[in-house]
Amino acid sequence: MKSHYVFLIKEGSITPQSLDDGYCGDVLRETLRQGFHISRIHVHATSSKEALENFLIIMKPYQEELTVRTMIC
């Protein structure tokens, strides 16, 4: 089953977060307090790995502008 993912970004780190996770609100609140922002790009995917892969495909045209260090939760 596919979930709706948002991406938390800070200093080149990209963290996919499923909005279907029961603890999503806590994760979003804490990461926003730590200076992350939520990307305008959202995707539907079956896992955080697939979500991140889709995000990177979408961002490929802008790859030169983006230095990526990734974290999969």
N, C-alpha and C positions, 0 to 999 in steps of 0.2 A: 504494500500500500504506500502511495506517495504522500509525503509530508511537505508542508510549505516551509521553506528555509529562507532566513534572512542572513546577512553577513555582517559581522562585527569587525570593524577595521581600525587599526591603530598602528602608525609607524611601519607600514609594510606588512603587518600581520593580518591575516584574514581568517576569521573563525566562523564556520557555518553554524547556525543555531536553528533547530527545528522549532516552529511555533506550536507544534503538537506535544512537545515535552511538557510534563506536568510542572517542572521547575523552571520553565522558560522565563516567566516573569522575574524570578529571582536572578537568573543569569543576566538578563537584559539590564536590570537595575544596577547590578554590581559592575558590569563591564562599562556601562555608561558613566558611572561614578569614577571609573579608572581612566576615563578619557577616550574610550572607544566611540566610534560613531556607527550608525546603521547605514549600510549601503542602500542606494536606490534600487539596486538589482535584487530581485527576489526570484527564487526558482522552486519548482516542485521536483522532488527526487525521492528515491527509496532509501537513501543513506546519506550521511554527511559527506562521505567520500564522493558519491555521485553528484551531490550538490556543489561541492568545491570544483569538481571537474567541469560541470556546466558553467559555473561562474567564470572559470579561467578561459573557457571557450568564448563566452560572451565578451570577456575583456581582452581577448587576443589582439584586436586591432589597436589597443592602447597599451600593449605590452611594454613598449619602450618607456612609457611614463610610469610604469608600475613595477616597483621592486617588491617581490612577494616572498614572505616567509610564512608558511602555512601551519595551522594547527587544526587537527581534526579531533572533535570531542565526541 
